[in-house]
Amino acid sequence: MLKLFGACLVVCGCSGLGWYAVMGYATRIHMLGEVEQALYFLYGEIEYSGSDMIELLDKLSLRGGYFGSFWSGMAECLQKCDGQRFSEHWQQEIKKIPEIRNLKEEDLGLFLEVGENLGNMDRYTQLHTLEIFQERLHSITGQARAEYREKAKVSMVVSVTAGCLLALLLI
C-alpha cells in the first residue's frame, strides 16, 4: 500500500512539473498581451491627449496586472528627477518584476527597446516608433500563442508519461 501511495505521489509530482511549465507558457502570453495593451494605451494617450509621461505611467499602474508595480515604479522614478536616463530607470524596474523569467530574451529585448525609445523624441516620431513596436510585439505574441499550442500538450504528456515510468521503475 505504501508503494502505491509513493507511486501516486511520483506521478502527481511529475504532472505538477508539467503543469508548471504550461503555466509558464501561459504567463508569457498574458504578459505579452499586457504589454501590447499598454503600448496601444500609450499611443492613444500621446496622440490624442498629449499627457506627460508621469501621468501616463500612473494611469497604467492603476490597471494592475503583471506590470502594475513596474509602471508605478517608473512614475516614482520620474518624479524623483535623480538625473538618471529614462532607459536606465526602465532597466532597473524591469528587474524587479518577478514573472519576468517567463519572457524570452527576444521579448525582453523588445521591452527594453521600448524603454530606450520612449519619451526621447518629438510626438510624431514617438508615435511612429510605438507603431513599429506594436507590430513587432503583435508578431511575437502570435508566435508565443503558436508555441503554447504546441508545447502545452507535449509538456503535459511528457510529464505524466515520465511520472508513470518512474512509478513503474520504483514499484
N, C-alpha and C positions, 0 to 999 in steps of 0.2 A: 504494500500500500504506500509505503514511504517512497519507493522508487517511482511509482506512478505519479505521486504528488510532485516529486522533483522533476519528472519529465514534463509535466504540465507547466511548471514554473519556467523551464528552459524554453518551451515553445512560446509561452506568453512573453518572456523577456526578449526573444528574438523578434517576435511580432511587434513588440513595443519599439524596438530599434528601427524596424522598417517604417512604422507609423511616424516616428520622429523624423526620419528622412523625408517622408512625404509631406509632413507639416513644414519642413524647411523649404521645400519647393513652393508650397502654397504661400508661405510668408513672403518669399521673394516676389511672387506675382502681386500680392497685396501691396507690398512696399513700392514696387514699380508703378502700380496704379495710383497710389497716393502721391507719388512724385509727379506723375503725369497730370493729375488733377491740380496740384499746386502750380505747375507751370502754366496751365490754362488760366488759373485764377490770377497769377501774376501778370500774364499777358493782358487779360481783360482789365485789370485794375490800372496797369500802366497806360494802356491805350485810352481808356475812357475816363478814369477819374484823376489820373495824374498824382496819386498819393505818394508820399515819401516812403522809403524802404522800411523804416521802423514801423510805421502804421500797417504796411502790408504784412510784415512778419508777425505782428501782433494778431492780425486777423487770421493768419494761417495757423498760429498756435492755438487759437480757440477751437479749431477743427479737431484737435487731438490726434489720435492715431499713432502710428509708429514714429512720426516726425514731429509730434506736438511739442515735446521738450526741446527738440532741435530748433524749431522756429522761435520759441520763446527765448532760448539761449542766444540765438543770433540777434534778436531785438535788444536784449540786455547788453550784449557786446557793443552794438552800435550806439546805444545810449551812453555808454561809458566814455566813448571817444578817447581811447587809450593810445592812439597813434598807430595801431596795427592795421594792416590792409584787410579789406573785407574778406578776401580769399583765405587769409591766414586764420581769421576767426571761423570761417566756414570749415576749414580742415580740422580745427580743434573741436568744434561742436559735433562734427560727424563721428569722431572717435568716441564720443560719449553715448551714442545710440547702441544699446545692447544687441538689437536684432541685425545690426549691420553685417554681421558674419554670414547672413543668408544671401547677401548680394554677391555677385561675381565681380571680378576685377573690372570687367567691361562696364558693368552697371555703376560701380563705384567711381570709375574714371569719368564717366559721363556726368555724374552728380558733382564731382569735383570741378569739372569744366564749367558747369553752370555757375558755381560759386566764383570762379575766376572771372567770368564774363558779366556777372550780374552787377548792376549799379555803377559800372565804369564808363558807360558811353552815353551818348545822347539818346533821346527817347526812341527815335526811329531805328537806330542801329540796335538798340536793346530789344525792340520788338522783333526785328528780323532774326536776331540771334536766338530769341526764345522760340520762334517758329522752327528754326533748324533743330534745336534741342528737342522740341516736341515731336518732330518727325523721327529723329533718331530714337527717342525713347519709345515711341509707338512701335517701331520695328523690333526693338529689344523686348518689349512686352509681348509682342506676337511670338517671338522665338521662345520666350520663357513659358508661354502657355503651351506651345507645341512640345517643349521638353517635359513639361509637367505631365501631359497626357501619356508620353512615352515612359518616363521614369517612375511615375507613381505606381503603375501596375507592376512594373518589373521589381521595384523595391519591396513591395508587399509580398509578391510571390516568392522572391528570393529569400526574404527574411523568414517567412513561415516555413518554407522548404528547409532552410538551414536549421531552424528550430526543431523540426521533425526529425531530421537526420541526426542532429546532436542528441536528441532524446532517445532515438533508437540505439545510438552508439553507447550511451550511458546505461541503458537498461540491460 
